[in-house]
Amino acid sequence: MADQDQKLCDNCHERPATNHICYGGKAGEGRSLCQVCLMQDSEIGGLMQRFNTALQVGVCKYCSAPAETSWGGSTSVLGDHFNLVCMTCFKDLTEFVRRPENANAHFEPGDEEAVRKTVTQFTDMQKRQDEFMRQQILQRKSK
């Protein structure tokens, strides 16, 4: 995207938006902020600081190597939840997720049967993912 076409911060409308925060139950809900406005936002800035601290001191949830990347968030019920991983495990996870059998199911909110089916599929996929990662780590250790 050319500089003149780059989206501006939703808050200050001056600087390029380099951070995109997604939330809500519908596609497209979120905000695009510049780094300055992101860090000035007490809720998001605080989350980003906790996220960066977790990444700096954390270890990969699969192989215990130093964490290099993460995804996650925070809710009022569950608090912070960061999935810390090393880049090697992240590449393995990417391989797993790209397999056709692991495609995300799509459903309309309010379709209770579809929601139940999706939860079951997700639970099954999580078990297969954990087993896949165990096998990947065993292979790396045997080399």
C-alpha positions in Angstrom: 0.0 0.0 0.0 1.5 3.4 -0.9 2.1 5.8 1.9 -0.6 8.2 0.7 -3.1 5.3 0.7 -2.1 4.0 4.2 -4.9 4.1 6.7 -4.6 6.8 9.4 -5.0 6.3 13.1 -8.7 6.1 14.1 -7.9 8.2 17.1 -5.6 11.1 16.1 -6.2 10.9 12.3 -2.6 12.1 11.9 -0.2 9.2 12.0 -0.3 5.9 10.0 -2.3 3.1 11.8 0.2 0.4 12.5 -1.7 -1.6 15.1 -5.0 -3.2 14.4 -7.1 -4.4 17.3 -10.0 -6.8 16.7 -12.9 -7.3 19.1 -16.6 -8.0 19.1 -18.5 -10.7 17.5 -18.7 -9.4 13.9 -16.2 -9.1 11.2 -14.6 -5.7 10.9 -15.2 -4.7 14.5 -12.1 -3.1 15.9 -9.8 -0.1 15.8 -6.7 0.9 13.9 -4.2 3.0 15.9 -0.8 4.5 15.6 1.8 3.4 18.1 1.5 6.6 20.1 -2.3 6.4 20.5 -2.1 2.6 21.2 0.2 3.2 24.2 -1.8 6.2 25.4 -5.0 4.0 25.6 -5.1 2.8 29.2 -6.8 -0.5 28.4 -5.0 -1.4 25.2 -1.7 0.2 26.2 -1.7 -1.7 29.5 -2.5 -5.0 27.6 0.4 -4.3 25.2 2.8 -3.7 28.0 1.8 -6.9 29.7 2.0 -8.7 26.4 5.5 -7.5 25.8 6.6 -8.4 29.3 5.2 -11.9 28.9 7.0 -12.3 25.6 10.3 -11.1 27.0 10.3 -13.5 30.0 8.2 -16.3 28.7 9.0 -19.7 27.1 7.4 -21.6 24.3 4.3 -23.6 25.5 5.4 -26.6 23.5 9.2 -26.9 23.7 10.2 -24.5 26.5 12.6 -22.5 24.3 12.6 -18.7 24.7 9.3 -17.2 23.4 9.6 -15.3 20.2 6.0 -14.6 19.2 2.5 -14.8 20.7 -1.2 -14.3 20.2 -4.0 -13.9 22.6 -5.7 -11.2 24.5 -7.6 -10.3 27.6 -11.1 -10.6 28.9 -12.7 -9.4 32.1 -13.6 -13.0 33.0 -10.4 -14.9 32.1 -7.8 -12.1 32.4 -4.8 -12.1 30.1 -4.2 -15.2 27.9 -1.1 -15.2 25.8 0.0 -18.2 23.7 3.8 -17.9 23.8 5.8 -19.9 21.2 9.2 -20.0 19.7 9.5 -19.5 15.9 10.3 -23.1 15.2 7.0 -24.2 16.9 5.2 -21.3 15.3 6.2 -22.6 11.8 5.0 -26.1 12.8 1.7 -24.7 14.0 1.4 -22.8 10.7 1.9 -26.0 8.8 -0.8 -27.7 10.9 -3.4 -25.0 10.6 -2.9 -24.8 6.8 -4.1 -28.4 6.4 -7.5 -28.6 4.8 -8.9 -30.7 7.6 -8.2 -27.9 10.0 -10.1 -25.1 8.2 -12.3 -23.0 10.5 -16.0 -23.7 10.4 -18.3 -20.8 9.5 -21.7 -20.4 11.1 -24.3 -17.7 11.8 -24.6 -16.4 15.4 -27.7 -17.8 16.9 -27.5 -21.2 15.1 -27.0 -23.3 18.3 -26.5 -26.6 16.5 -23.8 -25.1 14.3 -22.1 -23.6 17.4 -22.1 -27.0 19.2 -20.7 -28.6 16.1 -18.0 -26.0 15.8 -17.0 -26.3 19.4 -16.7 -30.1 19.0 -14.6 -29.6 15.8 -12.4 -27.1 17.6 -11.9 -29.4 20.6 -11.0 -32.3 18.3 -8.6 -30.0 16.3 -6.9 -28.8 19.5 -6.2 -32.4 20.5 -4.8 -33.2 17.1 -2.7 -30.0 17.2 -1.2 -30.9 20.6 -0.4 -34.4 19.3 1.1 -33.0 16.1 3.3 -30.7 18.2 4.4 -33.5 20.5 5.5 -35.5 17.4 7.3 -32.5 15.9 9.2 -31.8 19.1 10.2 -35.5 19.4 11.4 -35.5 15.8 13.6 -32.4 16.5 15.0 -33.9 19.7 15.9 -37.1 17.9 18.0 -35.3 15.3 
